[in-house]
């Protein structure tokens, strides 16, 4: 751990002076307080109110601890901040009723949280309970910020924080009137909510309601952290139920129109998680004449990649029925998706083509989707990203879905076939993606015009057949054989095959198959006997 910075050293010097003056100042203050109290007319009416005028008395052991603590810091305490002496001193200061002593403990925790690169011992979590419960605003601000820092840097086990009973004071601070405290407590809650057990604990402690309230905060920091915490909570199906019951859906839907892209992203991601559960679809889509659907479609045009990508994900999760898909297509979603396919962001490309794949599965949408612009985009996408398994697999499936009798010729005349062929002949394509490509080409091969396109790549097709016929998986061998059978019906291919090693490869497969059959017969006979 490094040396204390100049600012922290100055603060500590000021605190030394404060402790030195404490005794005389305390006596003087007490005299003033007693004089004021004796003159006040409320003395006999409400003694409890009068007690609030007293400043907390500095206990002798607290004064000694504070002095030793500061001396220890000045003589090199920063070299051993996690020892037994330090935790005892911090505990004494933190549980003091004197705000000045609590501030010193909170300040030191804040300094440690900004410079420490080792785990914080469990016993150092105890003082946080008193600091977070402090009535002093500065103590609340510093202690909540230091806890955020420790959590973000991984110095504290997140589940241990909850087990030590710190969740309750953290959630109580959500209802503070101070934006800084609100911001820090939201950040703590957001960070804690990354584990399932913590999410359930937050839900059980009724932490959802104040978070939803702070999601409408006018302070952008508070709003971002509150919505971020809600997003983490939506990763639990159980807490999704609580959120929906507490009215989270309309709050999140309205936040999609926020001018803050972070708030847009978190609210959209939260809605995506909820939309992954079909039981929530009716509640998400019925209110406001499809307000949510139209807003999500508008977000596809966002200039922020993660927002447009997350809007695609949410729409994909919602597109489970033919009616909803038809509404999406009717809302002119296609031009926006075509633009996203050309995005420089991989996440955006993947999310948009996955949504297109969903939309292409139902016949009602296929004629509209099989337009020149989309086919051009798919062909270009295959040519540029022919080794991307997500792009290749989804694009091939979309093209196959669109290859109805009335659309097949339009597809063959588009760049799609060229893109599929280039992908098929690439040596870096993953096996599953290659299977989708060949399946799509087999469907398109029912049209004569595709032969003319394939003939431009006779040499490459021979290489493709060789790779498939020598593949270790039977399904690829079968694809190679079926392709060979179809292509050899053409005289040019038949001649080329006779001059190649294809016939020898087929003979090897035949011999291997016969040997396998013999072994199977022997095994079955042995089993029966």
ChimeraX attribute file (.defattr): number of C-alpha atoms within 10 A of each C-alpha:
attribute: neighborCount
match mode: 1-to-1
recipient: residues
	/A:1	13
	/A:2	9
	/A:3	12
	/A:4	18
	/A:5	9
	/A:6	9
	/A:7	9
	/A:8	14
	/A:9	14
	/A:10	12
	/A:11	13
	/A:12	19
	/A:13	14
	/A:14	12
	/A:15	19
	/A:16	17
	/A:17	11
	/A:18	14
	/A:19	20
	/A:20	13
	/A:21	11
	/A:22	14
	/A:23	14
	/A:24	11
	/A:25	13
	/A:26	15
	/A:27	12
	/A:28	11
	/A:29	14
	/A:30	17
	/A:31	12
	/A:32	12
	/A:33	15
	/A:34	14
	/A:35	11
	/A:36	12
	/A:37	16
	/A:38	11
	/A:39	9
	/A:40	11
	/A:41	9
	/A:42	12
	/A:43	14
	/A:44	8
	/A:45	9
	/A:46	10
	/A:47	10
	/A:48	9
	/A:49	11
	/A:50	18
	/A:51	11
	/A:52	9
	/A:53	13
	/A:54	14
	/A:55	14
	/A:56	14
	/A:57	14
	/A:58	17
	/A:59	12
	/A:60	9
	/A:61	10
	/A:62	19
	/A:63	17
	/A:64	12
	/A:65	18
	/A:66	22
	/A:67	16
	/A:68	14
	/A:69	21
	/A:70	18
	/A:71	13
	/A:72	16
	/A:73	19
	/A:74	14
	/A:75	9
	/A:76	12
	/A:77	18
	/A:78	16
	/A:79	12
	/A:80	13
	/A:81	18
	/A:82	17
	/A:83	12
	/A:84	11
	/A:85	15
	/A:86	17
	/A:87	18
	/A:88	16
	/A:89	19
	/A:90	25
	/A:91	21
	/A:92	19
	/A:93	27
	/A:94	28
	/A:95	21
	/A:96	21
	/A:97	20
	/A:98	18
	/A:99	21
	/A:100	20
	/A:101	25
	/A:102	27
	/A:103	24
	/A:104	22
	/A:105	28
	/A:106	28
	/A:107	21
	/A:108	21
	/A:109	25
	/A:110	21
	/A:111	16
	/A:112	21
	/A:113	22
	/A:114	15
	/A:115	14
	/A:116	17
	/A:117	13
	/A:118	13
	/A:119	13
	/A:120	17
	/A:121	13
	/A:122	12
	/A:123	13
	/A:124	18
	/A:125	19
	/A:126	18
	/A:127	23
	/A:128	27
	/A:129	19
	/A:130	22
	/A:131	28
	/A:132	27
	/A:133	19
	/A:134	22
	/A:135	12
	/A:136	16
	/A:137	16
	/A:138	19
	/A:139	26
	/A:140	29
	/A:141	25
	/A:142	25
	/A:143	31
	/A:144	30
	/A:145	24
	/A:146	24
	/A:147	25
	/A:148	24
	/A:149	23
	/A:150	26
	/A:151	19
	/A:152	16
	/A:153	15
	/A:154	14
	/A:155	17
	/A:156	21
	/A:157	16
	/A:158	19
	/A:159	17
	/A:160	14
	/A:161	19
	/A:162	17
	/A:163	12
	/A:164	14
	/A:165	14
	/A:166	18
	/A:167	22
	/A:168	17
	/A:169	18
	/A:170	26
	/A:171	22
	/A:172	15
	/A:173	22
	/A:174	25
	/A:175	16
	/A:176	15
	/A:177	9
	/A:178	13
	/A:179	19
	/A:180	20
	/A:181	26
	/A:182	30
	/A:183	25
	/A:184	28
	/A:185	32
	/A:186	32
	/A:187	28
	/A:188	27
	/A:189	27
	/A:190	22
	/A:191	19
	/A:192	28
	/A:193	27
	/A:194	18
	/A:195	16
	/A:196	18
	/A:197	14
	/A:198	22
	/A:199	25
	/A:200	16
	/A:201	20
	/A:202	21
	/A:203	19
	/A:204	12
	/A:205	12
	/A:206	14
	/A:207	20
	/A:208	21
	/A:209	16
	/A:210	16
	/A:211	28
	/A:212	21
	/A:213	15
	/A:214	22
	/A:215	27
	/A:216	18
	/A:217	16
	/A:218	10
	/A:219	14
	/A:220	16
	/A:221	18
	/A:222	25
	/A:223	25
	/A:224	26
	/A:225	27
	/A:226	32
	/A:227	31
	/A:228	26
	/A:229	27
	/A:230	31
	/A:231	26
	/A:232	23
	/A:233	30
	/A:234	23
	/A:235	20
	/A:236	19
	/A:237	15
	/A:238	14
	/A:239	23
	/A:240	24
	/A:241	14
	/A:242	18
	/A:243	20
	/A:244	16
	/A:245	10
	/A:246	12
	/A:247	12
	/A:248	23
	/A:249	22
	/A:250	15
	/A:251	15
	/A:252	26
	/A:253	21
	/A:254	15
	/A:255	22
	/A:256	24
	/A:257	16
	/A:258	14
	/A:259	9
	/A:260	13
	/A:261	19
	/A:262	20
	/A:263	25
	/A:264	27
	/A:265	27
	/A:266	26
	/A:267	29
	/A:268	29
	/A:269	27
	/A:270	27
	/A:271	29
	/A:272	23
	/A:273	20
	/A:274	28
	/A:275	22
	/A:276	18
	/A:277	13
	/A:278	13
	/A:279	10
	/A:280	16
	/A:281	16
	/A:282	11
	/A:283	11
	/A:284	22
	/A:285	15
	/A:286	12
	/A:287	12
	/A:288	10
	/A:289	9
	/A:290	13
	/A:291	15
	/A:292	22
	/A:293	22
	/A:294	14
	/A:295	15
	/A:296	23
	/A:297	21
	/A:298	18
	/A:299	22
	/A:300	24
	/A:301	19
	/A:302	14
	/A:303	10
	/A:304	14
	/A:305	21
	/A:306	20
	/A:307	26
	/A:308	28
	/A:309	26
	/A:310	27
	/A:311	31
	/A:312	29
	/A:313	26
	/A:314	25
	/A:315	26
	/A:316	22
	/A:317	20
	/A:318	24
	/A:319	21
	/A:320	16
	/A:321	10
	/A:322	15
	/A:323	11
	/A:324	17
	/A:325	23
	/A:326	15
	/A:327	15
	/A:328	20
	/A:329	17
	/A:330	12
	/A:331	13
	/A:332	12
	/A:333	17
	/A:334	19
	/A:335	12
	/A:336	16
	/A:337	25
	/A:338	20
	/A:339	16
	/A:340	24
	/A:341	23
	/A:342	16
	/A:343	15
	/A:344	10
	/A:345	13
	/A:346	16
	/A:347	14
	/A:348	25
	/A:349	23
	/A:350	21
	/A:351	24
	/A:352	29
	/A:353	25
	/A:354	21
	/A:355	20
	/A:356	22
	/A:357	19
	/A:358	18
	/A:359	27
	/A:360	23
	/A:361	17
	/A:362	15
	/A:363	13
	/A:364	15
	/A:365	18
	/A:366	19
	/A:367	14
	/A:368	14
	/A:369	19
	/A:370	22
	/A:371	16
	/A:372	14
	/A:373	14
	/A:374	21
	/A:375	25
	/A:376	16
	/A:377	21
	/A:378	29
	/A:379	21
	/A:380	18
	/A:381	22
	/A:382	25
	/A:383	19
	/A:384	14
	/A:385	14
	/A:386	25
	/A:387	19
	/A:388	18
	/A:389	18
	/A:390	18
	/A:391	24
	/A:392	29
	/A:393	23
	/A:394	22
	/A:395	29
	/A:396	29
	/A:397	20
	/A:398	25
	/A:399	29
	/A:400	22
	/A:401	20
	/A:402	26
	/A:403	21
	/A:404	18
	/A:405	11
	/A:406	11
	/A:407	16
	/A:408	20
	/A:409	16
	/A:410	17
	/A:411	23
	/A:412	21
	/A:413	15
	/A:414	20
	/A:415	19
	/A:416	25
	/A:417	25
	/A:418	19
	/A:419	24
	/A:420	26
	/A:421	21
	/A:422	16
	/A:423	25
	/A:424	24
	/A:425	19
	/A:426	15
	/A:427	12
	/A:428	13
	/A:429	18
	/A:430	15
	/A:431	12
	/A:432	11
	/A:433	24
	/A:434	23
	/A:435	18
	/A:436	20
	/A:437	25
	/A:438	20
	/A:439	16
	/A:440	21
	/A:441	21
	/A:442	16
	/A:443	15
	/A:444	23
	/A:445	18
	/A:446	13
	/A:447	13
	/A:448	11
	/A:449	13
	/A:450	17
	/A:451	15
	/A:452	9
	/A:453	15
	/A:454	17
	/A:455	15
	/A:456	10
	/A:457	14
	/A:458	15
	/A:459	13
	/A:460	17
	/A:461	20
	/A:462	19
	/A:463	16
	/A:464	16
	/A:465	21
	/A:466	18
	/A:467	16
	/A:468	20
	/A:469	24
	/A:470	16
	/A:471	14
	/A:472	10
	/A:473	11
	/A:474	12
	/A:475	13
	/A:476	20
	/A:477	20
	/A:478	14
	/A:479	18
	/A:480	21
	/A:481	18
	/A:482	12
	/A:483	18
	/A:484	20
	/A:485	12
	/A:486	13
	/A:487	19
	/A:488	15
	/A:489	10
	/A:490	12
	/A:491	10
	/A:492	12
	/A:493	21
	/A:494	14
	/A:495	11
	/A:496	15
	/A:497	18
	/A:498	12
	/A:499	10
	/A:500	14
	/A:501	12
	/A:502	19
	/A:503	12
	/A:504	11
	/A:505	15
	/A:506	18
	/A:507	11
	/A:508	14
	/A:509	16
	/A:510	12
	/A:511	12
	/A:512	12
	/A:513	12
	/A:514	12
	/A:515	12
	/A:516	12
	/A:517	12
	/A:518	12
	/A:519	12
	/A:520	12
	/A:521	12
	/A:522	12
	/A:523	11
	/A:524	11
	/A:525	10
	/A:526	9
	/A:527	8
	/A:528	7
	/A:529	5
